[in-house]
């Protein structure tokens, strides 16, 4: 992975670009909240279809957390939790 171009000023999102076009993409997000548990890493998993991906997560023991889906600047996401309660988001990007 390579450090990508930071988003927003001051920096709120720092992407890591994949080395290959099909490689994984990670974006680190600055959050104002203090740590509330041992998990401080929050992953956004890019998917083509949130409904299909959420069904796969549920079949593996995960769940959607309370609250509505979000949309902003062409991005849509849903907050999920794995079977141990660790949060992550399923996200559809404009280029998904």
N, C-alpha and C positions, 0 to 999 in steps of 0.2 A: 504494500500500500504506500501511497505517496500523499503528502499533505496537500489538500486542495485549497482553493480560494475561500477565505473566511467570508461568512455572510453577515451582513448588518454592521452598523457602526454605532456603539461599540460592539465588538464581536459577540454574537449570541450563539452562533452555530459554526463549528469547525469540521468540515468534511475531510475524510480520508478517501482519496480517489483510488479505484482499483488499478492494478498494474495492467490487467487485460480487460477488454470491454465487458466480458461476462463475469468478471470477478466481483467479490462482495464489496458493498459500499457501506461505510460507517460514517455517521455524523455525530459529533459530540455537541451537546447543548448545554449552555450555561443556565442554571436554574437558581432562583433566589432563595428557595427553601433550604433550611439546614437539614443535615442528614437525620433521618427519622428511624432508620434501621440499618442493618449491615449492608444492604444492597445499594450502592451509589451509581452503578452502571445501568443506563436505560438504553435499550436498543430499539431502533426503528427498523422494522423489517419491510423492505419494499416488496409489494405484491402487485399482481395485475388486477385482482378482484378481491376486495375486502371480504365480501360475503363467503366466497369459496375458502379463502384462507382462514377466516374465523371458524368455519365448520371444521377444518382440519385441526386447528388448535383445540377446539372443544373435544374432538374425537380422541385427542392425545391427553386429555385431562385438564386442559386450560379452560379459561373462561373470559368473557367480556366483563370489564369492570363497569360499575354503574356510571351513567352519564351518556350524553349524546356523542355521536361522531363529530369530528371537527373538520373544517375546511378553511383554507387560507392560501391565497396566492397560487391557486391551481393544485395545491396539495390537499389530500384528504387522509384522515387517519382515525383509527379506533384504538382505544387503550384496552389492552388485554393483560392477563396474568397467567403465568405458568402454574403447574400444580402446586408449587411451593409458595405462590403468592408474589413472585417477582414480576414487576410490571415491565411491559414492552409495548410498542405500538406497531400495528399493521398500517402501512402507509402506501398510498397510491400517489405517484409523482406525475407531473405533466408528461414525462417521457417514458412512463411505465409501459 
